[in-house]
């Protein structure tokens, strides 16, 4: 089967969604299909640019393609007769992020008009799709709430499943993944200024902007944390990421209402590491159970600092939570065979 995996992307920025798209193409080709990827450039700061990208998606003329697997807005707007949607992200700025600090200017009439246009286009396209899956219950419930569209949860496997191994716990908590404001790495740094133990922090990942990176550097300097906080602000190759995971005491992940449990969570738990997260981090809370597979606290530096200290001061319990985390992620049976069978059915 000739399959086009369609998604969006910001040039030179790579995160979990990009890794998933790459892995899906690779796994389809490994099973004898012909698969390629279409990445539609998307920047959301200007409503006119978003509207242009929507128009582009709705006018893409695909020939000699048997199936389109659309992952993100606006890829599912492509007018192909056989579109299967595996929804990772809608344009959340006009849905649950509308009227929040992470959304656009709601008083701007251009954004108001675009909001209605996106809701209408999404609902129409998603109802027209042959099948609709989501990556977790959070995305599914949001889709039902805003668009009245039912979907089936299809959990994504890790991009390179089977290659993650645990290791002896070191003295650092690892804050891993794309370094973006919505992932709140700054919360981890601010927490370090309030810890009582000698726990260290490693923040590792590609920054979304130089402003985000500068804010982290400034916080480290402001609190005098140069000897306890290491910033690896760049894209990490797989081997380096695996090494950091294997040696971590635990993993910190604080996204705002994450659409799923996230690759960072699954990778950490596969490496038998407990995950520290916060009460408003969304789908992660389906896997991270407080005191069992990790620690769940309020999104405040003092609370996060206490969680870091608990990991460092009670290592036997931390290791026990890590073992439980491995068992919890194993129960999900994250399998490419299952995913591809469902997407091509």
Buried (B, 14 or more C-beta within 10 A) or exposed (E): EEBBBBBBBBEEBBBBBBBBBBBBBBBBEEBEBEBEBBBBEBEBEEBEEBBEBBEBBEEBEBEEBBBBBBBBBBBBBBBBEBBBBBBBBBBBBBBBBBEEEBBBEEEEEBBBEBBEBBBEBBBEBBEBBEBBBBBBBBBBBBBEEBBEBEBEBBBBBBBEBEEBEBBEBBEBBBBBBBBBBBBBBBBBBBBBBBBEEEBBBBBBBBBBEEEBBEBBBEBBEEBEBEEBBBBBBEBBEEEEBBEBBBBBBBBBBBBBBBBBBBBBBBBBBBBBBBBBBBEBBBBBBBBBBBEBBBBBBEBBBEBBBBBBBBBBEEEEEBBBBBEBBBEBBEEBEBEBEEBBEBBBE
